[in-house]
Amino acid sequence: MTKWEYRTLTVSRNETTKFIDRLNILGEEGWELVSTFTIESKSVGFFDSGAETSGIVAVLKRPRE
């Protein structure tokens, strides 16, 4: 049975180019992207229009050596 190791990669929403570059590097190291999700931040101002994405988190896995 394959055993896996996991890691996460988190970047702010304005670092998407860095995010893609880092994912490519991790892919070359054997990491496989499993899932992504956003980190939402909510403004607490009186004229609040709702949540906005403040970051992206990627979950990756690769077989344990």
N, C-alpha and C positions, 0 to 999 in steps of 0.2 A: 504494500500500500504506500502511495506517495505521501510524504510528509511535507508540509508547506511552511514557509516563513512569510510573514506579512510586514508591510511598511506603509506609511502614509507620506504624502507629499502635499504641503499646503502652501498656497501663494495668494497674494492679494489680487483683487479683480483687475488691477491695472498692470499685472505682470504676466499676461497671457503668453507673450513670446517666450519669456523665461520658462514658463510652465511647459510649453511644448518642447523646448530644447532639453529641459531636464527629463521629461518623459522619454525622449529619444535616447538619451544617455542611459537611463535606467533600463530601457528595452534592450540595448546592446549588452547590458550586464545580466540579462536573463530575467528581468522583472516583467510581469504581465499585468496590464491594467485590468482590474476587476470591476471597479465602480468609481463614480465621481459623485460628489454632491456639493452644494453651495453652502456657505456660511452667510446667514442673513443677519443684518443689523437693523434695528428699528429706531427710527427717529422718535424722540419724545416731545417734539415741539408742538405748539398749538395747531399749526396748519400741517400736521403730519399727513403725508400721502401714502404711507405704508412702508414695508420693509424694502431694503435694497441689498443687493449682493455685495458683500465685503470681501469674500474670499472663495477659493475653490479648493476642495480637498480630493485627492486621488488616493484610492486604496489599491495597492499592488501586491502580487504574490509571485513566488518562484519556488521551485523544489528545493528542499533542504539538502545540503551536501552531507 
